[in-house]
Amino acid sequence: MSPRAASALLVLALALAPSAADARKSDRDKPMDIDAGHQQGVLDDSAPTVLSQGVIITQGTLDIRADRSEIHSRNGDISRAVLTGSPAVMRQELDDGSPMTARARKIDYDMGTEVVVLTGDAFVEQPRGSMKSERIVYNMQTGQVESGGNNAGRVQMRIQPRNRSQTPQDDG
């Protein structure tokens, strides 16, 4: 791939990805509600708490559905969540009110670095477009997205025009 093509792809990926400022910031200040069929572990830093049998996690507009979740904590705060499912699905309303949906067989969210890694049929969709790959890494602090490459398969993207009302209508 030429450097110019690589630069164009990077610009497209950044245009598609929600920026750190777009995430619903007020959700972090809301209580987190967890519903699961089974829980094992203690709510301390010694080992992860494992939730299974239909895990539902909500916090403000954030809605997560997974078969299994490992919740890790550090210094009494949740530091990492590893969600697995067929697929695990994460939905959230962005600050501008638009919806974002991410799904994959595994979603690994490190709260300390604010990096989300989606693996296994990873797919992210929002009104501006969608991205699909075997692996998608999204840094919520910087807005940087990395997907595909090496053993992570190809990347498929669809980017909608900024103003759909100005696009030509199909006459058929």
C-alpha positions as CSV (number, residue, x, y, z in Angstrom):
1,M,0.0,0.0,0.0
2,S,1.4,3.4,-0.9
3,P,2.0,6.0,1.8
4,R,-0.7,8.2,0.3
5,A,-3.3,5.3,0.4
6,A,-2.3,4.5,4.0
7,S,-2.7,8.2,5.0
8,A,-6.2,8.2,3.3
9,L,-7.2,5.1,5.2
10,L,-6.0,6.6,8.5
11,V,-8.0,9.7,7.8
12,L,-11.1,7.6,7.1
13,A,-10.7,5.5,10.2
14,L,-10.3,8.7,12.4
15,A,-13.4,10.2,10.8
16,L,-15.4,7.1,11.5
17,A,-14.2,6.6,15.1
18,P,-15.9,8.5,17.9
19,S,-13.5,11.0,19.4
20,A,-12.8,10.9,23.2
21,A,-14.9,14.1,23.5
22,D,-17.9,12.3,21.9
23,A,-18.3,9.6,24.6
24,R,-21.2,10.3,27.0
25,K,-19.0,11.8,29.8
26,S,-21.9,12.0,32.3
27,D,-22.3,8.1,32.2
28,R,-19.1,7.8,34.3
29,D,-20.7,9.6,37.2
30,K,-23.7,7.4,37.3
31,P,-24.1,4.1,39.3
32,M,-23.2,0.9,37.5
33,D,-26.0,-1.8,37.7
34,I,-25.0,-5.4,37.1
35,D,-27.4,-8.3,36.5
36,A,-26.2,-11.9,36.0
37,G,-27.3,-15.4,36.5
38,H,-24.1,-16.3,38.5
39,Q,-21.3,-14.4,40.3
40,Q,-18.1,-15.8,41.7
41,G,-15.4,-13.9,43.5
42,V,-15.0,-11.1,46.0
43,L,-15.2,-7.4,45.3
44,D,-11.6,-6.6,46.1
45,D,-8.2,-6.4,44.3
46,S,-7.2,-10.0,45.1
47,A,-8.9,-11.7,42.1
48,P,-11.4,-10.8,39.3
49,T,-15.1,-11.2,40.0
50,V,-16.5,-13.5,37.3
51,L,-20.1,-12.9,36.2
52,S,-21.9,-15.4,33.9
53,Q,-25.2,-16.7,32.6
54,G,-26.6,-13.6,30.8
55,V,-24.6,-10.6,32.0
56,I,-26.2,-7.2,31.7
57,I,-24.3,-4.1,32.8
58,T,-25.8,-0.6,32.6
59,Q,-24.4,2.8,33.5
60,G,-26.3,5.8,32.3
61,T,-26.7,5.3,28.5
62,L,-24.1,2.5,28.5
63,D,-25.7,-1.0,28.0
64,I,-23.5,-4.1,27.8
65,R,-24.7,-7.6,27.2
66,A,-22.4,-10.6,27.4
67,D,-22.3,-14.3,28.2
68,R,-19.4,-13.8,30.7
69,S,-17.6,-10.9,32.3
70,E,-14.4,-10.7,34.4
71,I,-14.3,-7.5,36.5
72,H,-10.8,-6.6,37.7
73,S,-10.3,-3.9,40.4
74,R,-7.3,-1.9,41.6
75,N,-7.3,0.2,44.8
76,G,-11.0,-0.5,45.2
77,D,-12.0,0.9,41.7
78,I,-12.9,-1.2,38.6
79,S,-9.8,-1.2,36.4
80,R,-10.6,-3.6,33.7
81,A,-13.6,-5.5,32.3
82,V,-13.2,-8.5,29.9
83,L,-16.5,-9.4,28.2
84,T,-17.1,-12.5,26.1
85,G,-20.1,-13.7,24.2
86,S,-21.4,-14.8,20.9
87,P,-21.2,-11.9,20.6
88,A,-20.7,-9.5,23.5
89,V,-22.5,-6.2,22.7
90,M,-21.8,-2.7,24.0
91,R,-24.2,0.2,23.2
92,Q,-23.9,3.8,24.3
93,E,-25.3,7.1,23.4
94,L,-22.7,9.7,22.5
95,D,-22.7,13.3,23.8
96,D,-24.4,14.5,20.6
97,G,-27.2,12.0,21.2
98,S,-26.2,9.6,18.4
99,P,-26.0,5.9,19.1
100,M,-22.8,3.8,19.0
101,T,-22.8,-0.1,19.0
102,A,-19.8,-2.3,19.3
103,R,-19.8,-6.1,19.2
104,A,-17.2,-8.9,19.2
105,R,-16.6,-12.3,20.7
106,K,-14.3,-10.5,23.2
107,I,-14.3,-6.9,24.4
108,D,-11.4,-6.0,26.7
109,Y,-11.7,-2.5,28.3
110,D,-8.8,-1.2,30.3
111,M,-10.3,1.8,32.3
112,G,-6.8,3.0,33.3
113,T,-5.5,3.5,29.8
114,E,-9.0,3.9,28.3
115,V,-8.2,1.4,25.6
116,V,-10.9,-1.0,24.2
117,V,-9.8,-4.0,22.3
118,L,-12.5,-5.9,20.3
119,T,-11.5,-9.3,18.9
120,G,-13.4,-12.0,17.0
121,D,-15.8,-10.7,14.4
122,A,-15.3,-7.1,15.7
123,F,-17.8,-4.6,14.5
124,V,-18.4,-0.9,15.4
125,E,-21.3,1.1,14.1
126,Q,-22.5,4.7,14.5
127,P,-24.5,7.0,12.3
128,R,-21.4,8.2,10.4
129,G,-20.5,4.7,9.4
130,S,-19.2,1.2,10.4
131,M,-16.0,-0.7,10.7
132,K,-15.5,-4.5,10.7
133,S,-12.3,-6.5,11.3
134,E,-11.1,-9.5,13.3
135,R,-9.5,-7.0,15.7
136,I,-10.2,-3.3,16.5
137,V,-8.3,-1.3,19.0
138,Y,-9.7,2.0,20.1
139,N,-8.0,4.5,22.4
140,M,-10.8,6.6,23.9
141,Q,-8.3,9.3,25.2
142,T,-6.8,10.0,21.8
143,G,-9.5,8.8,19.4
144,Q,-6.9,6.6,17.6
145,V,-8.2,3.4,16.0
146,E,-6.1,0.5,14.7
147,S,-7.6,-2.5,13.0
148,G,-6.7,-5.4,10.8
149,G,-3.1,-6.1,9.8
150,N,-0.9,-9.2,10.2
151,N,-3.1,-12.0,11.5
152,A,-6.1,-9.8,12.3
153,G,-7.6,-10.0,8.8
154,R,-8.8,-7.3,6.5
155,V,-10.7,-4.2,7.5
156,Q,-14.1,-3.3,6.0
157,M,-15.4,0.2,6.4
158,R,-18.5,2.1,5.3
159,I,-18.6,5.9,5.7
160,Q,-21.8,7.8,5.2
161,P,-21.8,11.2,3.6
162,R,-21.9,14.0,6.1
163,N,-25.3,15.3,4.9
164,R,-27.4,12.5,3.7
165,S,-30.2,14.8,2.5
166,Q,-27.8,16.2,-0.2
167,T,-27.0,12.8,-1.6
168,P,-28.8,11.8,-4.9
169,Q,-31.9,9.8,-4.4
170,D,-32.3,6.4,-6.1
171,D,-34.9,6.8,-8.9
172,G,-35.6,3.1,-9.1
